[in-house]
Amino acid sequence: MKLAKIKVNKNESLVPVSRAPSPFRRLQRWQLEIDRLFGNPFGDWLMHAEPSTEDWIPAINVYEEKHNIVIEAELPGMKKDEIQIYLSGDNLNITGQRNEKREEQGRGTHRSERYFGRFQRVISLPFPVNADGIEAHYQDGILTVTCPMTKEANRARVDVKVD
């Protein structure tokens, strides 16, 4: 199993980073962009035969709401018992596995774009949270994890006065 590491880029968004970067990584990204625009004109000759961590990394949103940090992850087609969530220091880890359901009853596959297998998202929390108060809800393919901030992390708003 390969793990994904997450870093923050210049515009404050999270970016997956592989632990073992491929020398052809940029070329692969360009091919993915071209494939999105024009189909698959180059075939699979530039792609690795083995899946990488970029094959199945669920999209997430992280935002602050009142005194909570809220994480929403897209996990369509999964059951709640296939998802594990745990807090490790100041990181929230979401892991799981989506298994492929195959039915080979006389039908041929012409295109398959759904990803299967293990995934892991490690989300660096911007503030300390109370581990005992974390709640997770899963509905309609969206996992929502609410992490209450500790009292030390709660910020008070200061009004700016104009002279």
Backbone as JSON, one array per atom type, in Angstrom:
{
  "sequence": "MKLAKIKVNKNESLVPVSRAPSPFRRLQRWQLEIDRLFGNPFGDWLMHAEPSTEDWIPAINVYEEKHNIVIEAELPGMKKDEIQIYLSGDNLNITGQRNEKREEQGRGTHRSERYFGRFQRVISLPFPVNADGIEAHYQDGILTVTCPMTKEANRARVDVKVD",
  "N": [[0.84, -1.17, 0.0], [0.58, 2.18, -0.86], [1.13, 5.33, 0.61], [-0.33, 8.58, 0.95], [1.0, 11.8, 1.19], [0.25, 14.99, 2.41], [0.57, 18.38, 1.5], [0.71, 21.97, 1.95], [0.1, 24.27, -0.56], [1.17, 27.36, -2.24], [-1.2, 28.92, -2.45], [-2.66, 28.23, -0.22], [-4.09, 25.8, -0.43], [-4.66, 22.26, -0.12], [-2.41, 19.76, -1.28], [-1.85, 16.63, -2.77], [1.06, 14.68, -2.16], [3.43, 12.48, -3.36], [5.39, 9.94, -1.76], [7.49, 8.74, -3.06], [8.58, 10.18, -5.64], [7.98, 10.05, -9.14], [10.15, 10.16, -11.98], [8.78, 10.8, -14.24], [6.58, 12.23, -13.54], [5.59, 14.89, -14.08], [5.15, 14.7, -16.82], [3.18, 12.73, -16.82], [1.1, 14.12, -15.53], [0.62, 16.12, -17.46], [-0.28, 14.48, -19.52], [-2.66, 13.51, -18.37], [-4.14, 15.89, -18.26], [-4.36, 16.47, -21.02], [-5.76, 14.18, -21.81], [-8.16, 14.64, -20.47], [-9.12, 16.77, -21.94], [-9.14, 15.93, -24.68], [-9.82, 13.24, -24.85], [-8.18, 10.17, -25.09], [-5.58, 10.42, -26.67], [-2.92, 9.51, -26.79], [-2.83, 6.93, -25.96], [-1.98, 4.38, -23.54], [0.75, 4.46, -23.13], [2.4, 6.23, -21.74], [1.66, 5.99, -19.14], [1.93, 4.53, -15.86], [1.84, 1.02, -15.2], [1.06, 0.06, -12.74], [-1.26, 1.1, -10.19], [-1.2, 4.38, -8.79], [-0.89, 6.53, -5.86], [-2.38, 8.68, -6.6], [-4.51, 7.71, -7.98], [-6.74, 7.14, -6.41], [-7.8, 9.21, -4.41], [-9.86, 10.7, -2.29], [-11.79, 13.68, -2.76], [-11.74, 16.61, -0.73], [-13.17, 19.07, 1.53], [-12.24, 21.59, 3.78], [-13.23, 23.53, 6.43], [-13.93, 26.3, 8.68], [-16.34, 26.56, 11.2], [-18.29, 28.28, 13.32], [-17.22, 27.24, 16.38], [-15.85, 25.06, 15.44], [-13.91, 22.79, 13.41], [-14.6, 21.68, 10.24], [-14.67, 18.89, 8.19], [-15.29, 17.73, 5.01], [-15.67, 14.93, 3.01], [-15.66, 13.37, -0.16], [-17.01, 10.31, -0.7], [-18.29, 8.39, -2.52], [-20.49, 5.59, -2.98], [-19.59, 3.97, -0.94], [-19.75, 2.04, 2.12], [-20.57, 2.78, 5.52], [-19.08, 1.24, 7.35], [-16.78, 0.69, 5.95], [-15.09, 2.75, 6.22], [-12.58, 4.39, 8.07], [-11.72, 6.55, 10.73], [-9.38, 8.5, 12.39], [-7.63, 10.36, 14.92], [-4.46, 11.75, 14.98], [-2.15, 13.26, 16.67], [-1.95, 16.48, 15.45], [-3.28, 15.84, 13.15], [-5.93, 14.66, 11.13], [-6.94, 11.54, 10.15], [-8.29, 9.84, 7.44], [-9.23, 6.82, 6.28], [-9.74, 3.95, 4.18], [-11.36, 1.43, 2.15], [-12.49, 0.78, -1.05], [-14.16, -1.68, -2.66], [-14.1, -3.39, -5.78], [-16.94, -4.28, -7.61], [-17.65, -6.91, -9.53], [-19.39, -8.15, -12.26], [-19.52, -10.48, -14.54], [-21.34, -11.31, -16.57], [-21.59, -11.98, -19.51], [-21.12, -9.42, -20.52], [-19.2, -6.83, -21.95], [-16.66, -4.54, -20.96], [-16.41, -1.24, -21.92], [-15.44, 1.16, -21.08], [-13.94, 2.26, -18.12], [-13.93, 4.25, -15.39], [-14.07, 4.46, -12.71], [-12.63, 4.4, -9.49], [-11.02, 2.01, -7.44], [-10.02, 0.34, -4.45], [-7.59, 0.83, -1.78], [-7.48, 3.85, 0.18], [-6.1, 6.84, 1.6], [-6.39, 9.76, 3.43], [-4.73, 12.38, 4.88], [-5.31, 14.93, 6.93], [-4.15, 17.98, 7.85], [-4.9, 19.66, 10.69], [-5.92, 23.0, 11.25], [-6.13, 24.12, 13.8], [-5.85, 23.24, 17.31], [-7.84, 20.47, 18.41], [-10.62, 19.07, 20.27], [-10.43, 15.85, 21.01], [-12.3, 14.09, 22.13], [-14.76, 15.13, 21.42], [-15.22, 14.8, 18.71], [-17.25, 14.25, 15.89], [-18.72, 12.16, 13.41], [-20.5, 11.9, 10.38], [-22.17, 10.17, 7.81], [-23.62, 10.49, 4.76], [-25.38, 10.13, 1.75], [-23.04, 9.67, 0.21], [-21.24, 11.54, 1.17], [-18.92, 12.21, 3.6], [-18.96, 13.75, 6.68], [-17.04, 15.28, 9.02], [-16.93, 16.62, 12.16], [-15.0, 18.61, 14.14], [-14.54, 19.79, 17.26], [-13.01, 22.8, 18.3], [-10.39, 23.36, 20.69], [-10.51, 25.24, 23.79], [-8.3, 26.92, 23.89], [-7.8, 27.32, 21.23], [-9.97, 28.73, 20.26], [-10.84, 31.74, 18.84], [-11.15, 35.18, 19.5], [-13.05, 37.8, 18.14], [-11.81, 40.94, 17.17], [-12.74, 44.22, 17.09], [-12.0, 46.77, 14.8], [-11.26, 50.1, 15.29], [-11.93, 53.22, 13.84], [-10.26, 56.26, 13.68]],
  "CA": [[0.0, 0.0, 0.0], [1.29, 3.44, -0.88], [0.46, 6.34, 1.4], [-0.26, 9.92, 0.39], [1.35, 12.87, 2.12], [-0.42, 16.21, 1.98], [1.27, 19.61, 1.85], [-0.03, 23.18, 1.61], [0.82, 25.02, -1.58], [1.22, 28.81, -2.04], [-2.52, 29.53, -2.29], [-3.27, 27.66, 0.98], [-4.89, 24.61, -0.66], [-3.93, 21.02, 0.14], [-1.97, 19.09, -2.49], [-1.24, 15.34, -2.46], [2.46, 14.53, -2.52], [3.87, 11.09, -3.28], [6.64, 9.77, -1.03], [8.51, 8.32, -4.02], [8.18, 10.83, -6.89], [8.42, 9.46, -10.39], [10.78, 11.15, -12.86], [7.85, 11.12, -15.32], [5.38, 12.76, -12.9], [5.06, 16.05, -14.83], [4.66, 14.19, -18.09], [1.92, 12.05, -16.54], [0.1, 15.16, -15.28], [0.27, 16.71, -18.75], [-1.1, 13.51, -20.25], [-3.99, 13.5, -17.76], [-4.84, 17.1, -18.71], [-4.69, 16.28, -22.44], [-6.82, 13.17, -21.85], [-9.42, 15.27, -20.07], [-9.58, 17.65, -23.01], [-9.29, 15.31, -25.99], [-9.96, 11.79, -24.78], [-6.91, 9.51, -24.78], [-4.91, 10.31, -27.97], [-1.61, 8.89, -26.72], [-2.91, 5.58, -25.42], [-1.49, 4.24, -22.17], [2.18, 4.2, -23.15], [3.09, 7.08, -20.77], [1.15, 5.75, -17.79], [2.45, 3.36, -15.15], [0.92, -0.12, -15.18], [0.52, -0.08, -11.39], [-1.94, 2.31, -9.75], [-0.46, 5.22, -7.85], [-1.76, 7.11, -4.83], [-3.26, 9.67, -7.21], [-5.65, 7.04, -8.58], [-7.92, 7.11, -5.54], [-7.7, 10.11, -3.28], [-11.13, 11.42, -2.26], [-11.77, 15.14, -2.66], [-12.2, 17.09, 0.59], [-13.28, 20.48, 1.88], [-11.98, 21.85, 5.19], [-13.61, 24.89, 6.75], [-14.2, 26.62, 10.07], [-17.75, 26.9, 11.4], [-18.43, 28.61, 14.75], [-16.05, 26.79, 17.14], [-15.54, 23.72, 14.92], [-13.29, 22.57, 12.1], [-15.45, 20.71, 9.55], [-14.06, 18.24, 7.03], [-16.23, 16.98, 4.17], [-14.95, 14.09, 2.05], [-16.5, 12.66, -1.12], [-16.75, 8.87, -0.68], [-19.49, 7.77, -3.08], [-20.55, 4.15, -3.15], [-18.99, 3.24, 0.18], [-20.56, 1.8, 3.3], [-19.92, 3.45, 6.66], [-18.12, 0.36, 8.01], [-15.58, 0.62, 5.13], [-14.37, 4.01, 6.45], [-11.99, 4.54, 9.39], [-11.29, 7.91, 11.02], [-8.69, 8.61, 13.66], [-6.86, 11.57, 15.16], [-3.07, 11.46, 15.32], [-1.54, 14.57, 16.88], [-2.79, 17.53, 14.85], [-3.73, 15.35, 11.86], [-7.09, 13.78, 11.07], [-6.7, 10.52, 9.12], [-9.47, 9.15, 6.9], [-8.76, 5.71, 5.46], [-10.77, 2.98, 3.84], [-11.16, 0.65, 0.94], [-13.67, 0.55, -1.88], [-13.93, -2.9, -3.43], [-14.75, -3.45, -7.08], [-17.98, -5.31, -7.76], [-17.6, -7.37, -10.92], [-20.38, -9.11, -12.74], [-19.07, -10.79, -15.89], [-22.38, -12.12, -17.21], [-21.74, -11.74, -20.93], [-20.99, -8.03, -20.95], [-17.83, -6.34, -22.07], [-16.48, -3.18, -20.48], [-15.85, -0.35, -22.94], [-14.76, 2.25, -20.39], [-14.06, 2.18, -16.68], [-13.28, 5.4, -14.79], [-14.26, 4.43, -11.26], [-11.44, 3.95, -8.79], [-11.23, 1.05, -6.39], [-8.82, 0.04, -3.67], [-7.39, 1.55, -0.52], [-7.15, 5.26, 0.13], [-5.81, 7.5, 2.87], [-6.25, 11.22, 3.42], [-4.23, 12.92, 6.13], [-5.66, 16.35, 6.91], [-3.52, 18.74, 8.92], [-5.9, 20.55, 11.26], [-5.33, 24.33, 11.47], [-6.2, 24.46, 15.21], [-6.01, 22.07, 18.18], [-9.23, 20.07, 18.56], [-10.98, 18.19, 21.37], [-10.6, 14.51, 20.41], [-13.49, 13.44, 22.67], [-15.97, 15.7, 20.86], [-15.28, 14.64, 17.26], [-18.41, 13.51, 15.39], [-18.66, 11.86, 11.98], [-21.77, 11.5, 9.79], [-22.02, 9.77, 6.41], [-24.92, 10.49, 4.09], [-25.37, 10.41, 0.3], [-21.68, 9.65, -0.32], [-20.43, 12.6, 1.75], [-18.54, 12.03, 5.0], [-18.78, 15.03, 7.36], [-16.4, 15.12, 10.32], [-16.94, 17.88, 12.89], [-13.98, 18.58, 15.19], [-14.63, 21.01, 18.08], [-11.72, 23.39, 18.67], [-10.17, 23.51, 22.12], [-10.71, 26.63, 24.25], [-7.11, 27.7, 23.53], [-7.83, 27.61, 19.79], [-11.06, 29.65, 19.95], [-10.35, 33.1, 18.65], [-12.14, 36.23, 19.71], [-12.99, 38.84, 17.11], [-11.45, 42.25, 17.67], [-13.24, 45.26, 16.19], [-11.06, 47.82, 14.48], [-11.89, 51.4, 15.41], [-11.38, 54.23, 12.94], [-10.18, 57.56, 14.37]],
  "C": [[0.89, 1.23, 0.0], [0.47, 4.46, -0.1], [0.63, 7.69, 0.74], [0.1, 10.89, 1.49], [0.73, 14.14, 1.56], [0.42, 17.41, 2.4], [0.39, 20.79, 1.45], [0.77, 23.93, 0.57], [0.67, 26.52, -1.34], [-0.14, 29.45, -1.82], [-3.33, 28.86, -1.2], [-4.18, 26.47, 0.72], [-4.01, 23.37, -0.47], [-3.63, 20.31, -1.16], [-1.4, 17.73, -2.11], [0.19, 15.27, -2.96], [2.85, 13.08, -2.34], [5.18, 11.02, -2.52], [7.78, 9.39, -1.96], [8.16, 8.93, -5.37], [8.79, 10.14, -8.11], [9.11, 10.52, -11.23], [9.85, 11.58, -14.0], [6.57, 11.76, -14.79], [4.77, 13.93, -13.68], [4.47, 15.61, -16.17], [3.32, 13.48, -17.92], [0.81, 13.06, -16.28], [-0.35, 15.83, -16.59], [-0.62, 15.77, -19.55], [-2.51, 13.47, -19.69], [-4.79, 14.72, -18.19], [-5.26, 16.99, -20.18], [-5.82, 15.27, -22.58], [-8.17, 13.75, -21.47], [-9.99, 16.12, -21.2], [-9.95, 16.92, -24.29], [-9.54, 13.81, -25.97], [-8.62, 11.2, -24.41], [-6.11, 9.32, -26.07], [-3.58, 9.58, -27.93], [-1.64, 7.46, -26.22], [-2.37, 5.55, -23.99], [0.02, 4.09, -22.09], [2.95, 5.09, -22.17], [2.7, 6.77, -19.32], [1.83, 4.52, -17.19], [1.41, 2.25, -15.19], [0.31, -0.29, -13.8], [-0.18, 1.2, -10.98], [-1.08, 3.07, -8.75], [-1.43, 5.77, -6.82], [-2.7, 8.15, -5.42], [-4.49, 9.01, -7.84], [-6.9, 7.11, -7.71], [-7.64, 7.92, -4.3], [-8.99, 10.93, -3.27], [-10.93, 12.92, -2.11], [-12.32, 15.55, -1.3], [-12.38, 18.6, 0.59], [-13.01, 20.58, 3.37], [-12.35, 23.29, 5.45], [-13.91, 25.03, 8.24], [-15.64, 27.09, 10.18], [-17.99, 27.07, 12.9], [-17.16, 28.21, 15.48], [-15.64, 25.39, 16.72], [-14.72, 23.82, 13.64], [-14.12, 21.46, 11.47], [-14.72, 20.21, 8.32], [-15.15, 17.48, 6.3], [-15.41, 16.22, 3.13], [-15.95, 13.38, 1.14], [-16.1, 11.19, -1.15], [-17.95, 8.14, -1.25], [-19.37, 6.26, -3.19], [-19.93, 3.34, -2.04], [-20.01, 3.04, 1.29], [-19.82, 2.4, 4.49], [-18.9, 2.56, 7.36], [-16.86, 0.14, 7.17], [-14.67, 1.83, 5.34], [-13.85, 4.03, 7.89], [-11.49, 5.97, 9.54], [-10.55, 7.88, 12.35], [-7.86, 9.88, 13.7], [-5.47, 11.17, 15.6], [-2.35, 12.8, 15.44], [-2.45, 15.66, 16.36], [-3.25, 17.15, 13.44], [-4.97, 14.47, 12.02], [-6.86, 12.83, 9.9], [-8.02, 9.88, 8.73], [-8.94, 8.08, 5.97], [-9.93, 4.79, 5.15], [-10.41, 2.23, 2.59], [-12.49, 0.48, 0.23], [-13.36, -0.63, -2.77], [-14.72, -2.86, -4.73], [-15.76, -4.58, -7.1], [-18.02, -5.69, -9.23], [-18.69, -8.39, -11.18], [-20.08, -9.34, -14.21], [-20.09, -11.62, -16.66], [-22.59, -11.68, -18.66], [-21.65, -10.29, -21.35], [-19.53, -7.63, -20.99], [-17.75, -4.9, -21.6], [-15.8, -2.37, -21.57], [-15.07, 0.8, -22.3], [-14.98, 2.1, -18.9], [-13.25, 3.31, -16.06], [-13.43, 5.45, -13.28], [-13.02, 3.84, -10.61], [-11.82, 3.04, -7.64], [-9.92, 0.84, -5.65], [-8.76, 0.89, -2.42], [-7.12, 3.02, -0.78], [-6.8, 5.74, 1.53], [-5.69, 8.99, 2.63], [-5.79, 11.62, 4.81], [-4.44, 14.43, 6.06], [-5.01, 17.02, 8.11], [-4.54, 19.76, 9.42], [-5.27, 21.9, 11.6], [-5.31, 24.76, 12.93], [-6.26, 23.18, 16.03], [-7.49, 21.76, 18.37], [-9.39, 19.14, 19.76], [-11.31, 16.82, 20.79], [-11.88, 13.83, 20.89], [-14.78, 13.94, 22.03], [-16.12, 15.53, 19.35], [-16.48, 13.78, 16.88], [-18.28, 13.32, 13.89], [-20.03, 11.38, 11.52], [-21.53, 11.2, 8.31], [-23.4, 9.67, 5.79], [-24.73, 10.88, 2.63], [-23.95, 10.52, -0.27], [-20.76, 10.73, 0.22], [-20.19, 12.3, 3.22], [-18.29, 13.42, 5.58], [-18.23, 14.76, 8.75], [-16.33, 16.5, 10.97], [-16.0, 17.75, 14.08], [-14.08, 19.87, 16.01], [-13.23, 21.5, 18.47], [-11.61, 23.45, 20.19], [-10.35, 24.98, 22.5], [-9.52, 27.5, 23.89], [-7.15, 28.12, 22.06], [-8.93, 28.59, 19.42], [-10.53, 31.07, 19.9], [-11.47, 34.08, 18.88], [-11.95, 37.29, 18.63], [-12.71, 40.18, 17.77], [-11.91, 43.28, 16.65], [-12.17, 46.33, 16.02], [-11.79, 49.15, 14.52], [-11.16, 52.38, 14.5], [-11.41, 55.56, 13.66], [-10.76, 58.66, 13.52]]
}
